[in-house]
Amino acid sequence: MKKYSEEIIRYAAVTAEGKPCEVLERITYERLVGEDGSLSEPVVINRRYDLKTGELLVRLGEQEFADDETGAKIRLRA
């Protein structure tokens, strides 16, 4: 049997217009559950980025993202 969990990491960011926003990094882990109930080490099976409002983001670089639909740029704050 498999068990899934999700970790959410929040990053302060700013849009191209200078408005503050928040980028969410959602990491999905998968673990195998043994017959004795033990869990294997977690394996990352999915990593995605989106805004708090739900718009999906594409990672362009270490500090830069773009809205998947509009292409609007977003940069992480230092």
PDB file of N, CA, C and O in Angstrom:
ATOM      1  N   MET A   1       0.845  -1.174   0.000  1.00  0.00           N
ATOM      2  CA  MET A   1       0.000   0.000   0.000  1.00  0.00           C
ATOM      3  C   MET A   1       0.893   1.240   0.000  1.00  0.00           C
ATOM      4  O   MET A   1       2.014   1.211   0.507  1.00  0.00           O
ATOM      5  N   LYS A   2       0.391   2.309  -0.565  1.00  0.00           N
ATOM      6  CA  LYS A   2       1.132   3.558  -0.639  1.00  0.00           C
ATOM      7  C   LYS A   2       0.444   4.623   0.203  1.00  0.00           C
ATOM      8  O   LYS A   2      -0.779   4.638   0.339  1.00  0.00           O
ATOM      9  N   LYS A   3       1.249   5.504   0.757  1.00  0.00           N
ATOM     10  CA  LYS A   3       0.736   6.621   1.550  1.00  0.00           C
ATOM     11  C   LYS A   3       1.317   7.902   0.962  1.00  0.00           C
ATOM     12  O   LYS A   3       2.505   7.969   0.648  1.00  0.00           O
ATOM     13  N   TYR A   4       0.473   8.914   0.816  1.00  0.00           N
ATOM     14  CA  TYR A   4       0.890  10.184   0.220  1.00  0.00           C
ATOM     15  C   TYR A   4       0.757  11.305   1.238  1.00  0.00           C
ATOM     16  O   TYR A   4      -0.142  11.298   2.079  1.00  0.00           O
ATOM     17  N   SER A   5       1.666  12.267   1.149  1.00  0.00           N
ATOM     18  CA  SER A   5       1.581  13.454   1.991  1.00  0.00           C
ATOM     19  C   SER A   5       2.050  14.650   1.168  1.00  0.00           C
ATOM     20  O   SER A   5       2.736  14.498   0.157  1.00  0.00           O
ATOM     21  N   GLU A   6       1.667  15.837   1.620  1.00  0.00           N
ATOM     22  CA  GLU A   6       2.034  17.050   0.894  1.00  0.00           C
ATOM     23  C   GLU A   6       2.631  18.054   1.860  1.00  0.00           C
ATOM     24  O   GLU A   6       2.130  18.249   2.968  1.00  0.00           O
ATOM     25  N   GLU A   7       3.692  18.677   1.431  1.00  0.00           N
ATOM     26  CA  GLU A   7       4.340  19.740   2.189  1.00  0.00           C
ATOM     27  C   GLU A   7       4.156  21.028   1.403  1.00  0.00           C
ATOM     28  O   GLU A   7       4.308  21.044   0.182  1.00  0.00           O
ATOM     29  N   ILE A   8       3.829  22.107   2.102  1.00  0.00           N
ATOM     30  CA  ILE A   8       3.661  23.410   1.448  1.00  0.00           C
ATOM     31  C   ILE A   8       4.673  24.376   2.040  1.00  0.00           C
ATOM     32  O   ILE A   8       4.720  24.583   3.252  1.00  0.00           O
ATOM     33  N   ILE A   9       5.487  24.967   1.160  1.00  0.00           N
ATOM     34  CA  ILE A   9       6.464  25.963   1.568  1.00  0.00           C
ATOM     35  C   ILE A   9       6.031  27.294   0.957  1.00  0.00           C
ATOM     36  O   ILE A   9       5.728  27.369  -0.234  1.00  0.00           O
ATOM     37  N   ARG A  10       6.005  28.331   1.770  1.00  0.00           N
ATOM     38  CA  ARG A  10       5.543  29.652   1.325  1.00  0.00           C
ATOM     39  C   ARG A  10       6.737  30.588   1.137  1.00  0.00           C
ATOM     40  O   ARG A  10       7.654  30.619   1.958  1.00  0.00           O
ATOM     41  N   TYR A  11       6.707  31.351   0.040  1.00  0.00           N
ATOM     42  CA  TYR A  11       7.761  32.317  -0.261  1.00  0.00           C
ATOM     43  C   TYR A  11       7.136  33.681  -0.510  1.00  0.00           C
ATOM     44  O   TYR A  11       6.160  33.802  -1.250  1.00  0.00           O
ATOM     45  N   ALA A  12       7.705  34.703   0.113  1.00  0.00           N
ATOM     46  CA  ALA A  12       7.276  36.082  -0.165  1.00  0.00           C
ATOM     47  C   ALA A  12       7.799  36.457  -1.544  1.00  0.00           C
ATOM     48  O   ALA A  12       8.945  36.162  -1.883  1.00  0.00           O
ATOM     49  N   ALA A  13       6.957  37.107  -2.336  1.00  0.00           N
ATOM     50  CA  ALA A  13       7.327  37.470  -3.709  1.00  0.00           C
ATOM     51  C   ALA A  13       6.706  38.808  -4.068  1.00  0.00           C
ATOM     52  O   ALA A  13       5.934  39.384  -3.302  1.00  0.00           O
ATOM     53  N   VAL A  14       7.063  39.288  -5.254  1.00  0.00           N
ATOM     54  CA  VAL A  14       6.524  40.554  -5.750  1.00  0.00           C
ATOM     55  C   VAL A  14       6.263  40.398  -7.245  1.00  0.00           C
ATOM     56  O   VAL A  14       7.051  39.784  -7.964  1.00  0.00           O
ATOM     57  N   THR A  15       5.142  40.963  -7.701  1.00  0.00           N
ATOM     58  CA  THR A  15       4.793  40.902  -9.123  1.00  0.00           C
ATOM     59  C   THR A  15       5.609  41.932  -9.900  1.00  0.00           C
ATOM     60  O   THR A  15       6.317  42.744  -9.305  1.00  0.00           O
ATOM     61  N   ALA A  16       5.510  41.897 -11.221  1.00  0.00           N
ATOM     62  CA  ALA A  16       6.222  42.855 -12.071  1.00  0.00           C
ATOM     63  C   ALA A  16       5.750  44.284 -11.800  1.00  0.00           C
ATOM     64  O   ALA A  16       6.498  45.237 -12.019  1.00  0.00           O
ATOM     65  N   GLU A  17       4.514  44.435 -11.326  1.00  0.00           N
ATOM     66  CA  GLU A  17       3.971  45.763 -11.007  1.00  0.00           C
ATOM     67  C   GLU A  17       4.382  46.231  -9.617  1.00  0.00           C
ATOM     68  O   GLU A  17       4.042  47.345  -9.217  1.00  0.00           O
ATOM     69  N   GLY A  18       5.108  45.401  -8.875  1.00  0.00           N
ATOM     70  CA  GLY A  18       5.556  45.779  -7.537  1.00  0.00           C
ATOM     71  C   GLY A  18       4.611  45.390  -6.418  1.00  0.00           C
ATOM     72  O   GLY A  18       4.838  45.762  -5.267  1.00  0.00           O
ATOM     73  N   LYS A  19       3.554  44.648  -6.729  1.00  0.00           N
ATOM     74  CA  LYS A  19       2.592  44.238  -5.707  1.00  0.00           C
ATOM     75  C   LYS A  19       3.102  42.997  -4.978  1.00  0.00           C
ATOM     76  O   LYS A  19       3.589  42.064  -5.615  1.00  0.00           O
ATOM     77  N   PRO A  20       2.994  42.978  -3.644  1.00  0.00           N
ATOM     78  CA  PRO A  20       3.430  41.796  -2.908  1.00  0.00           C
ATOM     79  C   PRO A  20       2.479  40.622  -3.137  1.00  0.00           C
ATOM     80  O   PRO A  20       1.274  40.816  -3.296  1.00  0.00           O
ATOM     81  N   CYS A  21       3.018  39.413  -3.151  1.00  0.00           N
ATOM     82  CA  CYS A  21       2.208  38.209  -3.289  1.00  0.00           C
ATOM     83  C   CYS A  21       2.942  37.066  -2.594  1.00  0.00           C
ATOM     84  O   CYS A  21       4.013  37.264  -2.020  1.00  0.00           O
ATOM     85  N   GLU A  22       2.373  35.897  -2.651  1.00  0.00           N
ATOM     86  CA  GLU A  22       2.965  34.745  -1.996  1.00  0.00           C
ATOM     87  C   GLU A  22       2.985  33.567  -2.962  1.00  0.00           C
ATOM     88  O   GLU A  22       1.953  33.208  -3.529  1.00  0.00           O
ATOM     89  N   VAL A  23       4.160  32.965  -3.151  1.00  0.00           N
ATOM     90  CA  VAL A  23       4.312  31.789  -3.995  1.00  0.00           C
ATOM     91  C   VAL A  23       4.296  30.566  -3.093  1.00  0.00           C
ATOM     92  O   VAL A  23       4.996  30.523  -2.080  1.00  0.00           O
ATOM     93  N   LEU A  24       3.495  29.569  -3.463  1.00  0.00           N
ATOM     94  CA  LEU A  24       3.424  28.325  -2.711  1.00  0.00           C
ATOM     95  C   LEU A  24       4.118  27.221  -3.493  1.00  0.00           C
ATOM     96  O   LEU A  24       3.831  27.010  -4.671  1.00  0.00           O
ATOM     97  N   GLU A  25       5.024  26.526  -2.840  1.00  0.00           N
ATOM     98  CA  GLU A  25       5.667  25.353  -3.426  1.00  0.00           C
ATOM     99  C   GLU A  25       5.006  24.140  -2.777  1.00  0.00           C
ATOM    100  O   GLU A  25       5.101  23.949  -1.565  1.00  0.00           O
ATOM    101  N   ARG A  26       4.341  23.327  -3.586  1.00  0.00           N
ATOM    102  CA  ARG A  26       3.644  22.140  -3.082  1.00  0.00           C
ATOM    103  C   ARG A  26       4.439  20.905  -3.493  1.00  0.00           C
ATOM    104  O   ARG A  26       4.639  20.639  -4.679  1.00  0.00           O
ATOM    105  N   ILE A  27       4.886  20.160  -2.488  1.00  0.00           N
ATOM    106  CA  ILE A  27       5.697  18.975  -2.735  1.00  0.00           C
ATOM    107  C   ILE A  27       4.898  17.756  -2.274  1.00  0.00           C
ATOM    108  O   ILE A  27       4.508  17.671  -1.110  1.00  0.00           O
ATOM    109  N   THR A  28       4.656  16.813  -3.188  1.00  0.00           N
ATOM    110  CA  THR A  28       3.930  15.594  -2.862  1.00  0.00           C
ATOM    111  C   THR A  28       4.923  14.452  -2.694  1.00  0.00           C
ATOM    112  O   THR A  28       5.759  14.205  -3.563  1.00  0.00           O
ATOM    113  N   TYR A  29       4.817  13.757  -1.555  1.00  0.00           N
ATOM    114  CA  TYR A  29       5.683  12.627  -1.238  1.00  0.00           C
ATOM    115  C   TYR A  29       4.884  11.332  -1.284  1.00  0.00           C
ATOM    116  O   TYR A  29       3.686  11.307  -1.003  1.00  0.00           O
ATOM    117  N   GLU A  30       5.577  10.263  -1.646  1.00  0.00           N
ATOM    118  CA  GLU A  30       4.979   8.932  -1.640  1.00  0.00           C
ATOM    119  C   GLU A  30       5.839   8.038  -0.749  1.00  0.00           C
ATOM    120  O   GLU A  30       7.067   8.069  -0.819  1.00  0.00           O
ATOM    121  N   ARG A  31       5.172   7.237   0.094  1.00  0.00           N
ATOM    122  CA  ARG A  31       5.862   6.269   0.935  1.00  0.00           C
ATOM    123  C   ARG A  31       5.161   4.930   0.800  1.00  0.00           C
ATOM    124  O   ARG A  31       3.943   4.868   0.631  1.00  0.00           O
ATOM    125  N   LEU A  32       5.928   3.876   0.874  1.00  0.00           N
ATOM    126  CA  LEU A  32       5.348   2.533   0.870  1.00  0.00           C
ATOM    127  C   LEU A  32       5.136   2.091   2.313  1.00  0.00           C
ATOM    128  O   LEU A  32       6.003   2.280   3.167  1.00  0.00           O
ATOM    129  N   VAL A  33       3.973   1.499   2.573  1.00  0.00           N
ATOM    130  CA  VAL A  33       3.658   0.987   3.900  1.00  0.00           C
ATOM    131  C   VAL A  33       3.916  -0.511   3.885  1.00  0.00           C
ATOM    132  O   VAL A  33       3.315  -1.251   3.106  1.00  0.00           O
ATOM    133  N   GLY A  34       4.828  -0.951   4.766  1.00  0.00           N
ATOM    134  CA  GLY A  34       5.143  -2.369   4.854  1.00  0.00           C
ATOM    135  C   GLY A  34       4.036  -3.143   5.547  1.00  0.00           C
ATOM    136  O   GLY A  34       3.140  -2.553   6.151  1.00  0.00           O
ATOM    137  N   GLU A  35       4.100  -4.462   5.460  1.00  0.00           N
ATOM    138  CA  GLU A  35       3.084  -5.311   6.104  1.00  0.00           C
ATOM    139  C   GLU A  35       3.072  -5.122   7.612  1.00  0.00           C
ATOM    140  O   GLU A  35       2.042  -5.310   8.259  1.00  0.00           O
ATOM    141  N   ASP A  36       4.224  -4.747   8.172  1.00  0.00           N
ATOM    142  CA  ASP A  36       4.304  -4.522   9.621  1.00  0.00           C
ATOM    143  C   ASP A  36       3.925  -3.096  10.006  1.00  0.00           C
ATOM    144  O   ASP A  36       4.002  -2.728  11.179  1.00  0.00           O
ATOM    145  N   GLY A  37       3.518  -2.293   9.029  1.00  0.00           N
ATOM    146  CA  GLY A  37       3.105  -0.915   9.287  1.00  0.00           C
ATOM    147  C   GLY A  37       4.235   0.095   9.176  1.00  0.00           C
ATOM    148  O   GLY A  37       4.011   1.294   9.342  1.00  0.00           O
ATOM    149  N   SER A  38       5.438  -0.371   8.899  1.00  0.00           N
ATOM    150  CA  SER A  38       6.565   0.549   8.775  1.00  0.00           C
ATOM    151  C   SER A  38       6.467   1.327   7.464  1.00  0.00           C
ATOM    152  O   SER A  38       5.880   0.856   6.491  1.00  0.00           O
ATOM    153  N   LEU A  39       7.048   2.516   7.456  1.00  0.00           N
ATOM    154  CA  LEU A  39       7.016   3.382   6.280  1.00  0.00           C
ATOM    155  C   LEU A  39       8.407   3.477   5.655  1.00  0.00           C
ATOM    156  O   LEU A  39       9.409   3.566   6.364  1.00  0.00           O
ATOM    157  N   SER A  40       8.459   3.457   4.328  1.00  0.00           N
ATOM    158  CA  SER A  40       9.725   3.638   3.620  1.00  0.00           C
ATOM    159  C   SER A  40      10.102   5.119   3.658  1.00  0.00           C
ATOM    160  O   SER A  40       9.320   5.960   4.102  1.00  0.00           O
ATOM    161  N   GLU A  41      11.287   5.416   3.195  1.00  0.00           N
ATOM    162  CA  GLU A  41      11.718   6.810   3.079  1.00  0.00           C
ATOM    163  C   GLU A  41      10.830   7.515   2.049  1.00  0.00           C
ATOM    164  O   GLU A  41      10.457   6.913   1.042  1.00  0.00           O
ATOM    165  N   PRO A  42      10.491   8.785   2.294  1.00  0.00           N
ATOM    166  CA  PRO A  42       9.635   9.499   1.329  1.00  0.00           C
ATOM    167  C   PRO A  42      10.362   9.780   0.022  1.00  0.00           C
ATOM    168  O   PRO A  42      11.560  10.064   0.008  1.00  0.00           O
ATOM    169  N   VAL A  43       9.615   9.697  -1.077  1.00  0.00           N
ATOM    170  CA  VAL A  43      10.124   9.985  -2.410  1.00  0.00           C
ATOM    171  C   VAL A  43       9.269  11.112  -2.993  1.00  0.00           C
ATOM    172  O   VAL A  43       8.041  11.046  -2.960  1.00  0.00           O
ATOM    173  N   VAL A  44       9.922  12.143  -3.526  1.00  0.00           N
ATOM    174  CA  VAL A  44       9.193  13.248  -4.155  1.00  0.00           C
ATOM    175  C   VAL A  44       8.630  12.758  -5.480  1.00  0.00           C
ATOM    176  O   VAL A  44       9.375  12.308  -6.350  1.00  0.00           O
ATOM    177  N   ILE A  45       7.293  12.846  -5.632  1.00  0.00           N
ATOM    178  CA  ILE A  45       6.679  12.420  -6.890  1.00  0.00           C
ATOM    179  C   ILE A  45       6.090  13.583  -7.675  1.00  0.00           C
ATOM    180  O   ILE A  45       5.779  13.446  -8.858  1.00  0.00           O
ATOM    181  N   ASN A  46       5.935  14.739  -7.011  1.00  0.00           N
ATOM    182  CA  ASN A  46       5.393  15.904  -7.712  1.00  0.00           C
ATOM    183  C   ASN A  46       5.824  17.164  -6.984  1.00  0.00           C
ATOM    184  O   ASN A  46       5.838  17.212  -5.754  1.00  0.00           O
ATOM    185  N   ARG A  47       6.175  18.180  -7.752  1.00  0.00           N
ATOM    186  CA  ARG A  47       6.534  19.483  -7.197  1.00  0.00           C
ATOM    187  C   ARG A  47       5.913  20.519  -8.120  1.00  0.00           C
ATOM    188  O   ARG A  47       6.166  20.521  -9.324  1.00  0.00           O
ATOM    189  N   ARG A  48       5.095  21.405  -7.546  1.00  0.00           N
ATOM    190  CA  ARG A  48       4.489  22.441  -8.375  1.00  0.00           C
ATOM    191  C   ARG A  48       4.466  23.746  -7.606  1.00  0.00           C
ATOM    192  O   ARG A  48       4.586  23.769  -6.381  1.00  0.00           O
ATOM    193  N   TYR A  49       4.311  24.822  -8.339  1.00  0.00           N
ATOM    194  CA  TYR A  49       4.297  26.162  -7.771  1.00  0.00           C
ATOM    195  C   TYR A  49       3.002  26.837  -8.182  1.00  0.00           C
ATOM    196  O   TYR A  49       2.546  26.694  -9.317  1.00  0.00           O
ATOM    197  N   ASP A  50       2.409  27.577  -7.245  1.00  0.00           N
ATOM    198  CA  ASP A  50       1.230  28.367  -7.581  1.00  0.00           C
ATOM    199  C   ASP A  50       1.133  29.558  -6.651  1.00  0.00           C
ATOM    200  O   ASP A  50       1.860  29.661  -5.663  1.00  0.00           O
ATOM    201  N   LEU A  51       0.223  30.453  -6.986  1.00  0.00           N
ATOM    202  CA  LEU A  51      -0.049  31.602  -6.129  1.00  0.00           C
ATOM    203  C   LEU A  51      -1.088  31.203  -5.099  1.00  0.00           C
ATOM    204  O   LEU A  51      -1.795  30.211  -5.268  1.00  0.00           O
ATOM    205  N   LYS A  52      -1.175  31.972  -4.044  1.00  0.00           N
ATOM    206  CA  LYS A  52      -2.159  31.723  -2.994  1.00  0.00           C
ATOM    207  C   LYS A  52      -3.578  31.732  -3.570  1.00  0.00           C
ATOM    208  O   LYS A  52      -4.476  31.087  -3.028  1.00  0.00           O
ATOM    209  N   THR A  53      -3.773  32.458  -4.658  1.00  0.00           N
ATOM    210  CA  THR A  53      -5.089  32.551  -5.298  1.00  0.00           C
ATOM    211  C   THR A  53      -5.375  31.397  -6.248  1.00  0.00           C
ATOM    212  O   THR A  53      -6.473  31.312  -6.798  1.00  0.00           O
ATOM    213  N   GLY A  54      -4.389  30.489  -6.456  1.00  0.00           N
ATOM    214  CA  GLY A  54      -4.632  29.293  -7.248  1.00  0.00           C
ATOM    215  C   GLY A  54      -4.020  29.252  -8.640  1.00  0.00           C
ATOM    216  O   GLY A  54      -4.015  28.193  -9.267  1.00  0.00           O
ATOM    217  N   GLU A  55      -3.500  30.374  -9.147  1.00  0.00           N
ATOM    218  CA  GLU A  55      -2.915  30.381 -10.485  1.00  0.00           C
ATOM    219  C   GLU A  55      -1.619  29.571 -10.495  1.00  0.00           C
ATOM    220  O   GLU A  55      -0.757  29.761  -9.638  1.00  0.00           O
ATOM    221  N   LEU A  56      -1.485  28.672 -11.462  1.00  0.00           N
ATOM    222  CA  LEU A  56      -0.268  27.873 -11.594  1.00  0.00           C
ATOM    223  C   LEU A  56       0.882  28.728 -12.095  1.00  0.00           C
ATOM    224  O   LEU A  56       0.688  29.642 -12.897  1.00  0.00           O
ATOM    225  N   LEU A  57       2.084  28.424 -11.615  1.00  0.00           N
ATOM    226  CA  LEU A  57       3.280  29.149 -12.018  1.00  0.00           C
ATOM    227  C   LEU A  57       4.271  28.202 -12.668  1.00  0.00           C
ATOM    228  O   LEU A  57       4.289  27.003 -12.392  1.00  0.00           O
ATOM    229  N   VAL A  58       5.091  28.766 -13.534  1.00  0.00           N
ATOM    230  CA  VAL A  58       6.190  28.041 -14.174  1.00  0.00           C
ATOM    231  C   VAL A  58       7.472  28.641 -13.625  1.00  0.00           C
ATOM    232  O   VAL A  58       7.644  29.859 -13.625  1.00  0.00           O
ATOM    233  N   ARG A  59       8.374  27.783 -13.157  1.00  0.00           N
ATOM    234  CA  ARG A  59       9.643  28.290 -12.629  1.00  0.00           C
ATOM    235  C   ARG A  59      10.583  28.601 -13.782  1.00  0.00           C
ATOM    236  O   ARG A  59      10.871  27.740 -14.613  1.00  0.00           O
ATOM    237  N   LEU A  60      11.065  29.857 -13.825  1.00  0.00           N
ATOM    238  CA  LEU A  60      11.962  30.296 -14.894  1.00  0.00           C
ATOM    239  C   LEU A  60      13.420  30.266 -14.454  1.00  0.00           C
ATOM    240  O   LEU A  60      14.321  30.111 -15.279  1.00  0.00           O
ATOM    241  N   GLY A  61      13.644  30.412 -13.187  1.00  0.00           N
ATOM    242  CA  GLY A  61      15.007  30.444 -12.652  1.00  0.00           C
ATOM    243  C   GLY A  61      14.965  30.313 -11.149  1.00  0.00           C
ATOM    244  O   GLY A  61      13.923  29.998 -10.575  1.00  0.00           O
ATOM    245  N   GLU A  62      16.091  30.555 -10.510  1.00  0.00           N
ATOM    246  CA  GLU A  62      16.191  30.404  -9.059  1.00  0.00           C
ATOM    247  C   GLU A  62      15.219  31.318  -8.309  1.00  0.00           C
ATOM    248  O   GLU A  62      14.626  30.902  -7.313  1.00  0.00           O
ATOM    249  N   GLN A  63      15.052  32.546  -8.774  1.00  0.00           N
ATOM    250  CA  GLN A  63      14.221  33.533  -8.093  1.00  0.00           C
ATOM    251  C   GLN A  63      13.034  34.023  -8.916  1.00  0.00           C
ATOM    252  O   GLN A  63      12.290  34.890  -8.457  1.00  0.00           O
ATOM    253  N   GLU A  64      12.838  33.485 -10.131  1.00  0.00           N
ATOM    254  CA  GLU A  64      11.821  34.041 -11.030  1.00  0.00           C
ATOM    255  C   GLU A  64      10.815  32.991 -11.486  1.00  0.00           C
ATOM    256  O   GLU A  64      11.166  31.852 -11.794  1.00  0.00           O
ATOM    257  N   PHE A  65       9.542  33.417 -11.519  1.00  0.00           N
ATOM    258  CA  PHE A  65       8.436  32.577 -11.962  1.00  0.00           C
ATOM    259  C   PHE A  65       7.611  33.357 -12.974  1.00  0.00           C
ATOM    260  O   PHE A  65       7.753  34.572 -13.105  1.00  0.00           O
ATOM    261  N   ALA A  66       6.737  32.636 -13.695  1.00  0.00           N
ATOM    262  CA  ALA A  66       5.797  33.280 -14.616  1.00  0.00           C
ATOM    263  C   ALA A  66       4.442  32.608 -14.457  1.00  0.00           C
ATOM    264  O   ALA A  66       4.365  31.396 -14.259  1.00  0.00           O
ATOM    265  N   ASP A  67       3.379  33.392 -14.544  1.00  0.00           N
ATOM    266  CA  ASP A  67       2.026  32.855 -14.510  1.00  0.00           C
ATOM    267  C   ASP A  67       1.845  31.957 -15.728  1.00  0.00           C
ATOM    268  O   ASP A  67       2.179  32.350 -16.846  1.00  0.00           O
ATOM    269  N   ASP A  68       1.323  30.761 -15.520  1.00  0.00           N
ATOM    270  CA  ASP A  68       1.177  29.776 -16.592  1.00  0.00           C
ATOM    271  C   ASP A  68       0.265  30.261 -17.713  1.00  0.00           C
ATOM    272  O   ASP A  68       0.499  29.925 -18.874  1.00  0.00           O
ATOM    273  N   GLU A  69      -0.765  31.040 -17.398  1.00  0.00           N
ATOM    274  CA  GLU A  69      -1.715  31.492 -18.417  1.00  0.00           C
ATOM    275  C   GLU A  69      -1.336  32.834 -19.039  1.00  0.00           C
ATOM    276  O   GLU A  69      -1.369  32.988 -20.260  1.00  0.00           O
ATOM    277  N   THR A  70      -0.979  33.802 -18.201  1.00  0.00           N
ATOM    278  CA  THR A  70      -0.735  35.164 -18.706  1.00  0.00           C
ATOM    279  C   THR A  70       0.719  35.459 -19.014  1.00  0.00           C
ATOM    280  O   THR A  70       1.017  36.373 -19.784  1.00  0.00           O
ATOM    281  N   GLY A  71       1.636  34.691 -18.417  1.00  0.00           N
ATOM    282  CA  GLY A  71       3.064  34.949 -18.611  1.00  0.00           C
ATOM    283  C   GLY A  71       3.602  36.062 -17.730  1.00  0.00           C
ATOM    284  O   GLY A  71       4.773  36.424 -17.849  1.00  0.00           O
ATOM    285  N   ALA A  72       2.770  36.618 -16.840  1.00  0.00           N
ATOM    286  CA  ALA A  72       3.212  37.693 -15.950  1.00  0.00           C
ATOM    287  C   ALA A  72       4.347  37.201 -15.053  1.00  0.00           C
ATOM    288  O   ALA A  72       4.287  36.099 -14.507  1.00  0.00           O
ATOM    289  N   LYS A  73       5.377  38.026 -14.911  1.00  0.00           N
ATOM    290  CA  LYS A  73       6.569  37.657 -14.141  1.00  0.00           C
ATOM    291  C   LYS A  73       6.374  37.928 -12.648  1.00  0.00           C
ATOM    292  O   LYS A  73       5.725  38.894 -12.248  1.00  0.00           O
ATOM    293  N   ILE A  74       6.958  37.044 -11.844  1.00  0.00           N
ATOM    294  CA  ILE A  74       6.938  37.169 -10.385  1.00  0.00           C
ATOM    295  C   ILE A  74       8.331  36.828  -9.881  1.00  0.00           C
ATOM    296  O   ILE A  74       8.926  35.839 -10.309  1.00  0.00           O
ATOM    297  N   ARG A  75       8.853  37.650  -8.970  1.00  0.00           N
ATOM    298  CA  ARG A  75      10.175  37.412  -8.403  1.00  0.00           C
ATOM    299  C   ARG A  75      10.070  37.211  -6.902  1.00  0.00           C
ATOM    300  O   ARG A  75       9.290  37.881  -6.224  1.00  0.00           O
ATOM    301  N   LEU A  76      10.876  36.267  -6.388  1.00  0.00           N
ATOM    302  CA  LEU A  76      10.939  36.058  -4.942  1.00  0.00           C
ATOM    303  C   LEU A  76      11.674  37.222  -4.294  1.00  0.00           C
ATOM    304  O   LEU A  76      12.589  37.802  -4.878  1.00  0.00           O
ATOM    305  N   ARG A  77      11.262  37.548  -3.087  1.00  0.00           N
ATOM    306  CA  ARG A  77      11.978  38.587  -2.333  1.00  0.00           C
ATOM    307  C   ARG A  77      13.220  37.965  -1.737  1.00  0.00           C
ATOM    308  O   ARG A  77      13.227  36.790  -1.371  1.00  0.00           O
ATOM    309  N   ALA A  78      14.267  38.757  -1.643  1.00  0.00           N
ATOM    310  CA  ALA A  78      15.553  38.259  -1.094  1.00  0.00           C
ATOM    311  C   ALA A  78      15.477  38.041   0.391  1.00  0.00           C
ATOM    312  O   ALA A  78      16.461  37.628   1.006  1.00  0.00           O
TER     313      ALA A  78
END
